[in-house]
Amino acid sequence: MERAILIHFDSVTGEIRVEAEGFEGLTCLAATQPFEEALGVVEGERIYKPEAQQHHRTTNSSQTRLRQ
């Protein structure tokens, strides 16, 4: 499967969301982090796709909240 980083921008609310596709486990975090830092967009809780869910349950990971 091809991997991609998608950046969604809501023109009404100004909300920006970064999404990873095609990554296994939590490798998506390393892929999306530079975009999140550059855009300053991690405001809420992370939403994990099913591909990451199994690995996320067994791993102690930390969340970083970035604010502008």
N, C-alpha and C positions, 0 to 999 in steps of 0.2 A: 504494500500500500504506500502511496506517495504521502509524504509528510508536508504539512502546511501550517502556517501561522496566519490566522484571520484576525483582522482588527475591525470591530464593529463600532460605528459611531451613530448615536441617536441624535439627529439634528434638532429634535424638539427639547429633549432633556439635557443634552450635552454629555450624556453618559458614554463612556468608551469602555468596550469590553474586548479583551484579548482571548482568543480561542485557539487551541492546538488540535490538529487533526492528524491521525495516522501515527501517533507516538505510542509506545508501549510503556505500561506502568507509569511511573512518575517522571520519566524523561522529559515530559512536556514542561515541567517546571523550569528546568534549565533552559529550554528553548524559548519560553515566553518571558522569562525574567528580564532580559535586556529591553524588551519592548515595554513591559510594565514600568520599569524604572524610567525609561525615556519619556513615557507618556504620563507617569504618575497616576496610574489608574486603579491600583488595588485598594478599593474602599470597603467592599463587603467580604463576606465569606467566599472562599473558593468553591466553585462547583466542579466536581470531578465527574468525568464521563465514565461509563462502565469499564472501559479498558484500564483505568487507573484504580478503580474501586478495590479490587482484590489486593493490590500492592499497598494501597493507602491504609487499609485496615491493619496491616501487619507491620507498618513502619512508623516510627516516631518521627514526625516531620514538624517543622515549625512554619508558621505563616508570617509573612511580612506585610505590613500595611504601609503603603506609600501614600504620602499626602503632598500636595503642592504647597 
